[in-house]
């Protein structure tokens, strides 16, 4: 055939694709299969494109719900780790890793928790949040190096849509060698890394609307898992009172007003009563809430909170019953 390339029989054996590329190509996860429902998506008008994408997204919540037992197990491991003085570490690459960073950093303004409880490690480093560094995921040794400070009381959560990312594998291997507990969140029900995790949360989101674009359904499912996982962990560690956030960091006037409103919601007292108490508590919501509910000054309230079991534990120590 004119213009065709004829293989050279004298070419060296390594002239073709590297063996590792072929090995990966044979390990096709559901997220990389072609979706029969969207094969004509590029021929459709915008309204139909949007409808197809949203139809694919509609089933994500039920997929996550099917894994709720294993999400619960991961929450229990996280609570155990933090109560033992350890930390939760996210380790991921690409979209999965960025979701881990997002989840970890948002715990500070929401619950007053920073890297001392939740730390995130992204293949390629912090710059990979805004500049694509997808090739960094192939470096298993980088995963080990980035988590070199992991200890036996920690929990390492690997985030990998494909379930086989070498960077994540290196992180999980290092964690297991250190005696830490491990979990995996993947969109591949047959994730090769699952056997390296104490808890494997395997989300069967199926093929994407655009083949292999795991920032879509796979990422949405991972985001729901991370929201649930970290929020449930914070609730179990006393970072809420009822369904109210009581460790919010107020960094501006709007947030300070929100804290006063929160105290009013929790106690049923007028904002005019709550505002000066919050000031006396140095802006610490939990301290102010215990002061208001137990009728004590700031120092006894702060001392009662040292038990580490939140507002309800502090009220119990002070012999005060919370309002219903």
C-alpha positions in Angstrom: 0.0 0.0 0.0 1.4 3.4 -1.0 2.7 5.4 2.0 2.4 2.5 4.5 5.2 1.9 6.9 6.8 -1.6 6.5 8.2 -3.0 9.7 12.0 -3.5 9.5 12.8 -7.1 10.4 16.2 -6.0 11.5 14.9 -3.5 14.0 15.9 -4.1 17.6 13.3 -5.8 19.9 12.8 -2.5 21.9 11.7 -0.5 18.9 8.0 -0.9 19.7 6.1 0.5 22.7 7.7 -0.2 26.1 6.5 -3.3 27.9 5.1 -1.2 30.8 2.9 0.8 28.3 1.5 -2.4 26.9 1.0 -3.9 30.3 -1.1 -0.8 31.4 -3.0 -0.9 28.1 -4.1 -4.4 28.8 -5.5 -3.4 32.3 -8.6 -1.5 31.2 -10.7 -0.3 34.1 -14.5 0.4 33.5 -13.7 4.2 33.4 -11.6 3.7 30.3 -14.1 1.6 28.3 -16.2 3.2 25.6 -19.7 4.2 26.7 -22.3 2.9 24.2 -24.8 5.5 25.3 -22.6 8.4 24.2 -20.9 7.3 21.0 -22.7 10.0 18.9 -22.3 12.7 21.5 -20.2 14.9 19.2 -23.0 15.0 16.6 -25.7 16.2 19.0 -26.9 19.8 19.8 -25.9 21.3 23.1 -29.1 20.5 24.9 -28.7 16.8 24.1 -25.0 16.8 25.1 -25.9 18.3 28.4 -28.7 15.8 28.9 -26.5 12.8 28.2 -23.8 14.0 30.6 -26.3 14.6 33.3 -28.0 11.3 32.7 -24.6 9.6 33.3 -24.1 11.7 36.5 -27.5 10.8 37.8 -26.5 7.3 39.0 -23.3 8.4 40.9 -25.0 8.9 44.3 -26.4 5.3 44.3 -23.0 3.9 43.4 -21.5 5.7 46.4 -24.3 4.6 48.7 -23.6 1.0 47.8 -20.1 1.5 49.4 -21.4 3.1 52.6 -20.4 0.2 54.8 -16.7 0.5 53.7 -16.9 4.3 54.0 -18.0 3.7 57.6 -15.1 1.5 58.2 -12.7 4.2 56.9 -14.3 6.7 59.2 -13.7 4.4 62.2 -10.1 4.0 61.2 -9.7 7.8 60.9 -11.2 8.5 64.3 -9.1 5.8 65.8 -5.9 7.3 64.2 -6.6 10.9 65.3 -7.5 9.9 68.9 -4.2 7.9 69.1 -2.3 11.1 68.1 -1.9 10.1 64.5 -3.1 11.8 61.2 -5.0 11.0 58.1 -3.0 11.3 54.9 -4.5 11.5 51.4 -2.2 10.4 48.6 -3.2 10.8 45.0 -2.4 12.0 41.5 -4.2 14.1 38.9 -7.9 14.8 39.6 -8.0 12.3 42.4 -5.1 13.9 44.2 -6.5 17.4 43.7 -9.7 16.3 45.3 -7.8 15.1 48.3 -6.0 18.4 48.6 -9.3 20.3 48.3 -10.9 18.2 51.0 -8.0 18.6 53.4 -7.6 22.3 53.1 -11.3 23.0 53.5 -11.3 21.4 57.0 -9.3 24.4 58.4 -12.0 27.1 57.9 -14.8 24.7 58.5 -13.7 22.7 61.5 -10.5 24.4 62.7 -8.4 21.4 61.6 -5.2 21.6 59.6 -2.3 19.3 58.7 -2.0 18.2 62.3 -5.1 16.0 61.6 -5.5 15.8 57.8 -2.6 16.1 55.3 -2.8 15.8 51.6 0.0 14.6 49.2 -0.3 15.3 45.5 2.0 13.7 42.9 4.1 16.5 41.4 3.8 18.6 44.5 1.7 21.8 45.2 2.3 23.2 41.7 0.3 20.2 40.3 -2.9 21.7 41.7 -2.9 24.3 38.9 -0.5 23.0 36.3 -0.9 19.5 34.9 1.8 17.1 36.1 0.0 13.8 35.2 3.3 12.0 34.5 4.2 12.3 38.2 1.7 9.6 38.9 4.1 6.9 37.5 6.7 7.5 40.2 6.1 5.0 43.0 9.3 6.1 44.8 7.9 9.7 45.0 4.8 8.3 46.8 7.1 6.7 49.3 9.2 9.8 49.7 6.2 12.1 50.1 4.9 10.0 53.0 8.2 9.2 54.6 7.0 10.8 57.9 4.0 8.4 58.3 3.9 6.6 61.6 2.1 3.6 63.0 -0.8 5.5 64.4 -1.6 7.1 61.0 -4.2 6.3 58.3 -3.1 6.6 54.6 -6.0 7.0 52.1 -5.0 6.3 48.5 -7.0 8.1 45.9 -6.8 6.6 42.4 -9.6 6.4 39.9 -7.9 3.6 38.0 -6.9 1.8 41.2 -3.4 1.2 39.9 -1.5 4.5 40.1 2.1 3.8 41.0 2.5 6.9 43.1 -0.5 5.8 45.3 0.9 2.2 45.4 4.2 3.5 46.7 2.4 5.5 49.4 0.3 2.5 50.5 3.4 0.2 50.6 5.3 2.7 52.7 2.4 3.0 55.1 2.0 -0.7 55.5 5.8 -1.1 56.2 5.4 1.6 59.0 2.4 -0.2 60.5 -0.1 2.4 59.5 -3.6 1.5 58.5 -4.6 2.0 54.8 -7.6 2.7 52.7 -8.2 3.1 48.9 -10.9 5.1 47.1 -11.1 4.0 43.4 -13.6 3.9 40.5 -12.3 0.5 39.5 -14.1 -2.5 41.1 -11.1 -4.6 40.2 -8.5 -2.1 41.4 -5.1 -3.8 41.5 -4.1 -1.7 44.6 -7.1 -3.0 46.6 -5.1 -5.8 48.2 -2.8 -3.1 49.8 -5.6 -1.5 51.7 -7.3 -2.4 54.9 -10.5 -0.8 53.5 -11.1 -0.6 49.8 -13.9 1.7 48.7 -14.4 0.6 45.1 -17.0 2.7 43.2 -18.4 1.1 40.0 -19.2 4.3 38.1 -18.7 2.6 34.7 -17.5 4.2 31.5 -17.5 8.0 31.3 -19.5 10.1 28.9 -16.2 11.0 27.3 -14.0 7.8 27.3 -11.3 7.9 30.0 -12.2 11.4 31.4 -12.2 10.5 35.0 -12.7 14.1 36.1 -16.4 13.3 35.4 -18.3 10.5 37.1 -15.3 8.9 38.8 -14.3 12.3 40.3 -17.9 13.1 41.4 -18.1 9.8 43.2 -14.7 10.3 44.9 -15.8 13.8 46.0 -18.9 12.5 47.6 -16.9 9.8 49.4 -14.4 12.4 50.7 -17.1 14.8 51.8 -18.8 12.0 53.7 -15.6 10.6 55.1 -14.0 13.8 56.5 -17.3 15.2 57.7 -18.3 12.1 59.5 -14.8 12.0 61.1 -15.2 15.6 62.3 -18.6 14.9 63.7 -17.4 11.8 65.6 -14.5 13.9 67.0 -16.8 16.5 68.5 -16.3 19.2 65.9 -20.1 19.8 65.6 -22.8 20.4 68.2 -26.0 19.0 66.8 -25.7 19.8 63.1 -23.9 23.1 63.8 -20.2 23.8 63.1 -18.6 24.9 66.3 -15.0 25.2 65.4 -15.4 27.7 62.5 -12.5 30.2 62.1 -13.9 33.7 61.9 -11.5 35.8 59.8 -13.8 38.6 58.8 -16.9 40.5 60.0 -19.3 38.3 58.0 -18.0 35.2 59.6 -18.1 36.7 63.1 -21.7 37.6 62.5 -22.3 34.0 61.4 -20.8 32.7 64.7 -23.2 34.9 66.7 -26.1 33.5 64.7 -24.8 30.0 65.3 -24.7 30.5 69.0 -28.2 31.9 68.9 -29.4 28.9 66.9 -27.8 26.5 69.4 -29.0 28.1 72.6 -32.2 29.9 71.6 -30.8 33.1 73.1 -30.9 36.4 71.4 -27.8 37.5 69.4 -27.4 40.5 71.8 -26.9 37.9 74.6 -24.5 35.7 72.5 -22.2 38.4 71.0 -20.6 39.6 74.3 -20.1 36.0 75.5 -18.3 35.1 72.2 -16.0 38.1 72.8 -15.3 36.9 76.4 -14.5 33.5 74.9 -11.9 35.0 72.6 -13.9 34.2 69.6 -13.8 30.4 70.3 -17.3 29.1 69.5 -17.1 25.9 71.6 -16.0 27.8 74.6 -18.8 30.4 74.2 -21.4 27.7 73.6 -20.4 25.9 76.8 -20.4 29.2 78.7 -23.9 29.9 77.5 -25.3 26.4 78.0 -23.7 25.7 81.4 -23.7 29.2 82.8 -20.0 29.3 83.5 -17.1 31.6 82.8 -14.6 31.1 80.0 -11.9 29.3 82.0 -14.1 26.5 83.4 -15.7 26.1 80.0 -12.3 25.8 78.3 -11.1 23.3 80.9 -14.2 21.2 80.4 -13.5 21.1 76.7 -10.0 19.6 77.3 -11.6 16.1 77.3 -11.6 16.1 73.5 -15.2 15.0 73.1 -16.7 18.3 72.1 -19.4 20.4 73.6 -21.6 17.5 74.8 -18.7 16.0 76.7 -17.9 19.3 78.3 -21.5 19.9 79.3 -21.6 16.4 80.9 -18.4 17.2 82.9 -20.0 20.4 84.1 -23.3 18.6 85.0 -25.3 20.7 82.5 -27.9 19.2 80.3 -28.1 20.6 76.8 -31.4 21.9 75.6 -33.5 19.7 73.4 
